[in-house]
Amino acid sequence: MQAAAEKAVKEFPTAAVAAVEPSTGAIRAVANNPASGFNTAFQGKQAPGSTMKIVTGR
């Protein structure tokens, strides 16, 4: 899952993702692009809306 998260954010100049398991709240993957500097995945703030979607799957 971590590798998939890192691959996904590399497609964009500025991106971040945090994958959380809904049933437990466990963090499964975190990735930022660029990888250095501010940790957007953990420290960034984004208002809910069309840019923030919750996706679940099995």
PDB file as gemmi writes it, atoms N, CA and C in Angstrom:
CRYST1    1.000    1.000    1.000  90.00  90.00  90.00 P 1                      
ATOM      1  N   MET A   1       0.822  -1.168   0.000  1.00  0.00           N  
ATOM      2  CA  MET A   1       0.000   0.000   0.000  1.00  0.00           C  
ATOM      3  C   MET A   1       0.883   1.254   0.000  1.00  0.00           C  
ATOM      4  N   GLN A   2       1.978   1.209   0.729  1.00  0.00           N  
ATOM      5  CA  GLN A   2       2.889   2.353   0.780  1.00  0.00           C  
ATOM      6  C   GLN A   2       3.449   2.665  -0.601  1.00  0.00           C  
ATOM      7  N   ALA A   3       3.849   1.628  -1.326  1.00  0.00           N  
ATOM      8  CA  ALA A   3       4.398   1.833  -2.670  1.00  0.00           C  
ATOM      9  C   ALA A   3       3.358   2.457  -3.592  1.00  0.00           C  
ATOM     10  N   ALA A   4       2.117   2.027  -3.487  1.00  0.00           N  
ATOM     11  CA  ALA A   4       1.045   2.590  -4.317  1.00  0.00           C  
ATOM     12  C   ALA A   4       0.801   4.059  -3.978  1.00  0.00           C  
ATOM     13  N   ALA A   5       0.855   4.407  -2.696  1.00  0.00           N  
ATOM     14  CA  ALA A   5       0.661   5.796  -2.279  1.00  0.00           C  
ATOM     15  C   ALA A   5       1.780   6.679  -2.827  1.00  0.00           C  
ATOM     16  N   GLU A   6       3.011   6.209  -2.733  1.00  0.00           N  
ATOM     17  CA  GLU A   6       4.143   6.985  -3.243  1.00  0.00           C  
ATOM     18  C   GLU A   6       4.065   7.160  -4.756  1.00  0.00           C  
ATOM     19  N   LYS A   7       3.668   6.110  -5.464  1.00  0.00           N  
ATOM     20  CA  LYS A   7       3.524   6.202  -6.915  1.00  0.00           C  
ATOM     21  C   LYS A   7       2.431   7.200  -7.294  1.00  0.00           C  
ATOM     22  N   ALA A   8       1.333   7.191  -6.557  1.00  0.00           N  
ATOM     23  CA  ALA A   8       0.209   8.085  -6.861  1.00  0.00           C  
ATOM     24  C   ALA A   8       0.588   9.556  -6.711  1.00  0.00           C  
ATOM     25  N   VAL A   9       1.310   9.917  -5.661  1.00  0.00           N  
ATOM     26  CA  VAL A   9       1.638  11.332  -5.459  1.00  0.00           C  
ATOM     27  C   VAL A   9       2.736  11.819  -6.392  1.00  0.00           C  
ATOM     28  N   LYS A  10       3.556  10.922  -6.904  1.00  0.00           N  
ATOM     29  CA  LYS A  10       4.627  11.345  -7.813  1.00  0.00           C  
ATOM     30  C   LYS A  10       4.099  11.871  -9.133  1.00  0.00           C  
ATOM     31  N   GLU A  11       2.841  11.600  -9.440  1.00  0.00           N  
ATOM     32  CA  GLU A  11       2.237  12.068 -10.689  1.00  0.00           C  
ATOM     33  C   GLU A  11       1.903  13.562 -10.656  1.00  0.00           C  
ATOM     34  N   PHE A  12       1.991  14.184  -9.478  1.00  0.00           N  
ATOM     35  CA  PHE A  12       1.614  15.580  -9.307  1.00  0.00           C  
ATOM     36  C   PHE A  12       2.748  16.347  -8.641  1.00  0.00           C  
ATOM     37  N   PRO A  13       2.947  17.614  -9.003  1.00  0.00           N  
ATOM     38  CA  PRO A  13       4.058  18.383  -8.427  1.00  0.00           C  
ATOM     39  C   PRO A  13       3.908  18.625  -6.931  1.00  0.00           C  
ATOM     40  N   THR A  14       2.679  18.757  -6.454  1.00  0.00           N  
ATOM     41  CA  THR A  14       2.427  18.939  -5.027  1.00  0.00           C  
ATOM     42  C   THR A  14       1.220  18.080  -4.658  1.00  0.00           C  
ATOM     43  N   ALA A  15       1.464  17.039  -3.859  1.00  0.00           N  
ATOM     44  CA  ALA A  15       0.371  16.138  -3.499  1.00  0.00           C  
ATOM     45  C   ALA A  15       0.700  15.426  -2.193  1.00  0.00           C  
ATOM     46  N   ALA A  16      -0.338  14.953  -1.532  1.00  0.00           N  
ATOM     47  CA  ALA A  16      -0.161  14.179  -0.312  1.00  0.00           C  
ATOM     48  C   ALA A  16      -1.322  13.209  -0.167  1.00  0.00           C  
ATOM     49  N   VAL A  17      -1.065  12.085   0.475  1.00  0.00           N  
ATOM     50  CA  VAL A  17      -2.117  11.098   0.728  1.00  0.00           C  
ATOM     51  C   VAL A  17      -1.836  10.414   2.064  1.00  0.00           C  
ATOM     52  N   ALA A  18      -2.905  10.144   2.780  1.00  0.00           N  
ATOM     53  CA  ALA A  18      -2.835   9.338   4.003  1.00  0.00           C  
ATOM     54  C   ALA A  18      -3.929   8.291   3.883  1.00  0.00           C  
ATOM     55  N   ALA A  19      -3.559   7.022   3.840  1.00  0.00           N  
ATOM     56  CA  ALA A  19      -4.527   5.933   3.735  1.00  0.00           C  
ATOM     57  C   ALA A  19      -4.791   5.383   5.132  1.00  0.00           C  
ATOM     58  N   VAL A  20      -6.058   5.405   5.528  1.00  0.00           N  
ATOM     59  CA  VAL A  20      -6.454   4.984   6.874  1.00  0.00           C  
ATOM     60  C   VAL A  20      -7.451   3.844   6.765  1.00  0.00           C  
ATOM     61  N   GLU A  21      -7.274   2.812   7.575  1.00  0.00           N  
ATOM     62  CA  GLU A  21      -8.224   1.708   7.613  1.00  0.00           C  
ATOM     63  C   GLU A  21      -9.436   2.143   8.435  1.00  0.00           C  
ATOM     64  N   PRO A  22     -10.605   2.247   7.799  1.00  0.00           N  
ATOM     65  CA  PRO A  22     -11.771   2.811   8.486  1.00  0.00           C  
ATOM     66  C   PRO A  22     -12.199   2.038   9.731  1.00  0.00           C  
ATOM     67  N   SER A  23     -12.082   0.733   9.707  1.00  0.00           N  
ATOM     68  CA  SER A  23     -12.579  -0.070  10.837  1.00  0.00           C  
ATOM     69  C   SER A  23     -11.736   0.083  12.089  1.00  0.00           C  
ATOM     70  N   THR A  24     -10.442   0.390  11.917  1.00  0.00           N  
ATOM     71  CA  THR A  24      -9.556   0.484  13.082  1.00  0.00           C  
ATOM     72  C   THR A  24      -8.942   1.869  13.268  1.00  0.00           C  
ATOM     73  N   GLY A  25      -8.937   2.668  12.213  1.00  0.00           N  
ATOM     74  CA  GLY A  25      -8.273   3.965  12.268  1.00  0.00           C  
ATOM     75  C   GLY A  25      -6.772   3.864  12.084  1.00  0.00           C  
ATOM     76  N   ALA A  26      -6.281   2.670  11.784  1.00  0.00           N  
ATOM     77  CA  ALA A  26      -4.839   2.467  11.597  1.00  0.00           C  
ATOM     78  C   ALA A  26      -4.377   3.135  10.307  1.00  0.00           C  
ATOM     79  N   ILE A  27      -3.239   3.807  10.377  1.00  0.00           N  
ATOM     80  CA  ILE A  27      -2.645   4.430   9.195  1.00  0.00           C  
ATOM     81  C   ILE A  27      -1.908   3.346   8.426  1.00  0.00           C  
ATOM     82  N   ARG A  28      -2.278   3.155   7.174  1.00  0.00           N  
ATOM     83  CA  ARG A  28      -1.691   2.102   6.339  1.00  0.00           C  
ATOM     84  C   ARG A  28      -0.635   2.620   5.374  1.00  0.00           C  
ATOM     85  N   ALA A  29      -0.711   3.891   4.975  1.00  0.00           N  
ATOM     86  CA  ALA A  29       0.277   4.466   4.065  1.00  0.00           C  
ATOM     87  C   ALA A  29       0.211   5.982   4.140  1.00  0.00           C  
ATOM     88  N   VAL A  30       1.367   6.610   3.982  1.00  0.00           N  
ATOM     89  CA  VAL A  30       1.460   8.068   3.958  1.00  0.00           C  
ATOM     90  C   VAL A  30       2.505   8.436   2.915  1.00  0.00           C  
ATOM     91  N   ALA A  31       2.174   9.403   2.056  1.00  0.00           N  
ATOM     92  CA  ALA A  31       3.141   9.844   1.055  1.00  0.00           C  
ATOM     93  C   ALA A  31       2.947  11.327   0.772  1.00  0.00           C  
ATOM     94  N   ASN A  32       4.048  12.002   0.525  1.00  0.00           N  
ATOM     95  CA  ASN A  32       4.064  13.429   0.189  1.00  0.00           C  
ATOM     96  C   ASN A  32       4.914  13.643  -1.047  1.00  0.00           C  
ATOM     97  N   ASN A  33       4.540  14.582  -1.881  1.00  0.00           N  
ATOM     98  CA  ASN A  33       5.386  15.010  -2.978  1.00  0.00           C  
ATOM     99  C   ASN A  33       5.340  16.534  -3.012  1.00  0.00           C  
ATOM    100  N   PRO A  34       6.464  17.198  -2.818  1.00  0.00           N  
ATOM    101  CA  PRO A  34       7.796  16.641  -2.643  1.00  0.00           C  
ATOM    102  C   PRO A  34       7.943  15.944  -1.290  1.00  0.00           C  
ATOM    103  N   ALA A  35       8.862  14.982  -1.251  1.00  0.00           N  
ATOM    104  CA  ALA A  35       9.046  14.158  -0.055  1.00  0.00           C  
ATOM    105  C   ALA A  35       9.708  14.915   1.085  1.00  0.00           C  
ATOM    106  N   SER A  36      10.416  15.979   0.792  1.00  0.00           N  
ATOM    107  CA  SER A  36      11.088  16.732   1.851  1.00  0.00           C  
ATOM    108  C   SER A  36      10.318  18.013   2.155  1.00  0.00           C  
ATOM    109  N   GLY A  37      10.583  18.566   3.303  1.00  0.00           N  
ATOM    110  CA  GLY A  37       9.913  19.808   3.672  1.00  0.00           C  
ATOM    111  C   GLY A  37       8.688  19.554   4.522  1.00  0.00           C  
ATOM    112  N   PHE A  38       7.667  20.367   4.340  1.00  0.00           N  
ATOM    113  CA  PHE A  38       6.450  20.299   5.135  1.00  0.00           C  
ATOM    114  C   PHE A  38       5.728  18.973   4.905  1.00  0.00           C  
ATOM    115  N   ASN A  39       5.316  18.305   5.975  1.00  0.00           N  
ATOM    116  CA  ASN A  39       4.615  17.030   5.885  1.00  0.00           C  
ATOM    117  C   ASN A  39       3.114  17.294   5.713  1.00  0.00           C  
ATOM    118  N   THR A  40       2.696  17.495   4.483  1.00  0.00           N  
ATOM    119  CA  THR A  40       1.310  17.840   4.188  1.00  0.00           C  
ATOM    120  C   THR A  40       0.341  16.744   4.595  1.00  0.00           C  
ATOM    121  N   ALA A  41       0.716  15.479   4.435  1.00  0.00           N  
ATOM    122  CA  ALA A  41      -0.186  14.366   4.755  1.00  0.00           C  
ATOM    123  C   ALA A  41      -0.607  14.384   6.222  1.00  0.00           C  
ATOM    124  N   PHE A  42       0.300  14.764   7.111  1.00  0.00           N  
ATOM    125  CA  PHE A  42      -0.016  14.780   8.541  1.00  0.00           C  
ATOM    126  C   PHE A  42      -0.338  16.174   9.074  1.00  0.00           C  
ATOM    127  N   GLN A  43       0.278  17.196   8.512  1.00  0.00           N  
ATOM    128  CA  GLN A  43       0.145  18.531   9.078  1.00  0.00           C  
ATOM    129  C   GLN A  43      -0.660  19.501   8.224  1.00  0.00           C  
ATOM    130  N   GLY A  44      -0.960  19.143   6.990  1.00  0.00           N  
ATOM    131  CA  GLY A  44      -1.701  20.025   6.106  1.00  0.00           C  
ATOM    132  C   GLY A  44      -3.163  20.118   6.514  1.00  0.00           C  
ATOM    133  N   LYS A  45      -3.800  21.187   6.108  1.00  0.00           N  
ATOM    134  CA  LYS A  45      -5.213  21.383   6.413  1.00  0.00           C  
ATOM    135  C   LYS A  45      -5.956  21.612   5.116  1.00  0.00           C  
ATOM    136  N   GLN A  46      -7.030  20.900   4.938  1.00  0.00           N  
ATOM    137  CA  GLN A  46      -7.835  21.019   3.733  1.00  0.00           C  
ATOM    138  C   GLN A  46      -9.301  20.946   4.127  1.00  0.00           C  
ATOM    139  N   ALA A  47     -10.056  21.924   3.719  1.00  0.00           N  
ATOM    140  CA  ALA A  47     -11.490  21.914   4.014  1.00  0.00           C  
ATOM    141  C   ALA A  47     -12.173  20.786   3.247  1.00  0.00           C  
ATOM    142  N   PRO A  48     -13.172  20.147   3.851  1.00  0.00           N  
ATOM    143  CA  PRO A  48     -13.906  19.096   3.122  1.00  0.00           C  
ATOM    144  C   PRO A  48     -14.558  19.677   1.872  1.00  0.00           C  
ATOM    145  N   GLY A  49     -14.688  18.874   0.883  1.00  0.00           N  
ATOM    146  CA  GLY A  49     -15.306  19.323  -0.363  1.00  0.00           C  
ATOM    147  C   GLY A  49     -14.922  18.427  -1.506  1.00  0.00           C  
ATOM    148  N   SER A  50     -14.976  18.933  -2.700  1.00  0.00           N  
ATOM    149  CA  SER A  50     -14.736  18.098  -3.869  1.00  0.00           C  
ATOM    150  C   SER A  50     -13.289  17.619  -3.964  1.00  0.00           C  
ATOM    151  N   THR A  51     -12.359  18.265  -3.262  1.00  0.00           N  
ATOM    152  CA  THR A  51     -10.972  17.816  -3.320  1.00  0.00           C  
ATOM    153  C   THR A  51     -10.670  16.740  -2.290  1.00  0.00           C  
ATOM    154  N   MET A  52     -11.581  16.516  -1.356  1.00  0.00           N  
ATOM    155  CA  MET A  52     -11.372  15.502  -0.319  1.00  0.00           C  
ATOM    156  C   MET A  52     -12.484  14.460  -0.420  1.00  0.00           C  
ATOM    157  N   LYS A  53     -12.108  13.217  -0.716  1.00  0.00           N  
ATOM    158  CA  LYS A  53     -13.095  12.147  -0.815  1.00  0.00           C  
ATOM    159  C   LYS A  53     -12.616  10.958   0.022  1.00  0.00           C  
ATOM    160  N   ILE A  54     -13.557  10.308   0.669  1.00  0.00           N  
ATOM    161  CA  ILE A  54     -13.253   9.088   1.396  1.00  0.00           C  
ATOM    162  C   ILE A  54     -13.564   7.924   0.479  1.00  0.00           C  
ATOM    163  N   VAL A  55     -12.583   7.024   0.297  1.00  0.00           N  
ATOM    164  CA  VAL A  55     -12.742   5.876  -0.562  1.00  0.00           C  
ATOM    165  C   VAL A  55     -12.536   4.630   0.268  1.00  0.00           C  
ATOM    166  N   THR A  56     -13.455   3.708   0.169  1.00  0.00           N  
ATOM    167  CA  THR A  56     -13.298   2.427   0.857  1.00  0.00           C  
ATOM    168  C   THR A  56     -13.347   1.321  -0.183  1.00  0.00           C  
ATOM    169  N   GLY A  57     -12.713   0.224   0.102  1.00  0.00           N  
ATOM    170  CA  GLY A  57     -12.709  -0.906  -0.815  1.00  0.00           C  
ATOM    171  C   GLY A  57     -12.326  -2.176  -0.101  1.00  0.00           C  
ATOM    172  N   ARG A  58     -12.598  -3.250  -0.744  1.00  0.00           N  
ATOM    173  CA  ARG A  58     -12.250  -4.558  -0.180  1.00  0.00           C  
ATOM    174  C   ARG A  58     -11.350  -5.289  -1.111  1.00  0.00           C  
TER     175      ARG A  58                                                      
END                                                                             
